[in-house]
Amino acid sequence: MKKIVMAAVLALSACMHTNAVLLDPSRSYRPVDPYDVVIYLDERDVPYEYEAIALVHARGDDDWTDEGDMIEAMREEAAKLGAHAIIIEWIEEPGALEHVIDHLTHADTANRRGKVVAIRAVGG
């Protein structure tokens, strides 16, 4: 069952484009299972001392994705880097003007965007 759910998440994540910027490229960690990466909405919610290891950005067409897809894609990217959790910095929805331009010109301008901080427990 877990493999089926993971396959569905991966298929939806394919609609999302993610990239990560390592904060200290000289350090690397073993990847973790994406389901083990905890999602926090605020840094004050993190119950342990942590270090930020990367900034993860994502974008995707809002006709094919939703916030859940975006968060899962960023969680997967953070898991590849060995993060224990992500802290959501922001998620931005496209505005009405972007939607109008997108539908009139098919320019693919109506993108949902987001940014998280990938973190690891200190000593973890």
C-alpha positions as CSV (number, residue, x, y, z in Angstrom):
1,M,0.0,0.0,0.0
2,K,2.8,2.4,0.9
3,K,4.4,1.9,-2.6
4,I,1.1,2.7,-4.3
5,V,0.6,5.9,-2.3
6,M,4.3,6.8,-3.0
7,A,3.8,6.2,-6.7
8,A,0.7,8.5,-6.7
9,V,2.6,11.2,-4.9
10,L,5.5,10.9,-7.4
11,A,3.1,11.2,-10.3
12,L,1.6,14.3,-8.9
13,S,5.0,15.7,-8.0
14,A,6.0,15.4,-11.6
15,C,3.8,18.4,-12.2
16,M,5.9,20.4,-9.8
17,H,9.3,21.8,-10.4
18,T,11.5,21.9,-7.4
19,N,15.1,23.1,-6.7
20,A,17.2,23.2,-3.6
21,V,20.0,25.4,-2.5
22,L,22.3,23.8,0.0
23,L,23.3,26.3,2.7
24,D,26.6,24.4,3.3
25,P,27.5,22.5,0.2
26,S,30.5,20.9,2.0
27,R,28.1,18.8,4.1
28,S,25.9,16.0,2.9
29,Y,23.5,13.6,4.6
30,R,21.8,10.3,3.8
31,P,18.4,10.6,2.2
32,V,15.5,9.9,4.4
33,D,12.0,8.5,3.7
34,P,9.8,11.5,2.6
35,Y,7.1,10.3,5.1
36,D,9.6,10.8,7.9
37,V,10.0,14.5,7.0
38,V,7.8,16.5,9.4
39,I,6.1,19.7,8.2
40,Y,6.1,22.8,10.4
41,L,4.2,26.0,9.7
42,D,6.4,28.1,12.0
43,E,10.0,27.7,13.3
44,R,8.7,28.2,16.8
45,D,6.8,24.9,16.4
46,V,10.0,22.8,16.0
47,P,10.4,21.0,19.4
48,Y,14.2,20.5,19.0
49,E,17.4,22.3,18.2
50,Y,18.0,22.2,14.5
51,E,20.2,23.4,11.7
52,A,18.9,24.7,8.4
53,I,20.5,22.7,5.6
54,A,18.8,24.0,2.5
55,L,16.2,26.3,0.9
56,V,13.7,24.4,-1.3
57,H,11.7,26.2,-3.9
58,A,8.8,24.8,-5.9
59,R,6.4,25.9,-8.7
60,G,3.7,24.3,-10.6
61,D,0.8,25.1,-12.9
62,D,-2.2,25.9,-10.6
63,D,-4.6,24.1,-13.0
64,W,-2.8,20.8,-12.4
65,T,-1.6,21.2,-8.8
66,D,-2.7,22.3,-5.4
67,E,-0.9,23.3,-2.2
68,G,-0.8,19.7,-1.1
69,D,1.1,18.7,-4.2
70,M,3.5,21.6,-3.7
71,I,4.2,20.7,-0.1
72,E,4.7,17.0,-1.0
73,A,7.1,17.9,-3.8
74,M,9.2,20.1,-1.4
75,R,9.1,17.5,1.3
76,E,10.4,14.9,-1.2
77,E,13.2,17.3,-2.3
78,A,14.1,17.9,1.4
79,A,14.1,14.1,2.0
80,K,16.7,13.6,-0.7
81,L,18.9,16.0,1.2
82,G,18.5,14.2,4.5
83,A,16.2,16.7,6.1
84,H,14.2,15.7,9.2
85,A,11.6,18.4,8.7
86,I,10.6,21.4,6.6
87,I,9.4,24.8,7.7
88,I,7.1,26.5,5.3
89,E,8.2,30.0,4.6
90,W,5.5,30.9,2.0
91,I,3.2,29.7,-0.6
92,E,2.0,32.1,-3.3
93,E,-1.1,31.7,-5.4
94,P,-1.3,33.3,-8.9
95,G,-3.4,36.4,-9.1
96,A,-6.5,37.1,-11.3
97,L,-4.4,38.9,-13.9
98,E,-2.0,35.9,-14.2
99,H,-5.0,33.6,-14.7
100,V,-6.5,35.9,-17.5
101,I,-3.1,36.1,-19.3
102,D,-2.6,32.3,-18.9
103,H,-6.0,31.4,-20.4
104,L,-5.8,34.0,-23.2
105,T,-2.3,33.4,-24.3
106,H,-1.5,29.9,-23.0
107,A,1.7,31.4,-21.7
108,D,1.7,29.2,-18.6
109,T,2.0,32.2,-16.3
110,A,-0.4,31.1,-13.6
111,N,2.0,29.2,-11.4
112,R,1.7,28.4,-7.7
113,R,5.0,29.0,-6.0
114,G,6.5,28.2,-2.6
115,K,9.5,28.1,-0.4
116,V,10.5,26.0,2.6
117,V,13.6,25.7,4.8
118,A,14.8,22.1,5.1
119,I,16.1,21.4,8.6
120,R,17.9,18.6,10.5
121,A,18.0,18.0,14.2
122,V,21.4,19.0,15.7
123,G,23.3,15.8,16.3
124,G,20.8,13.8,14.3
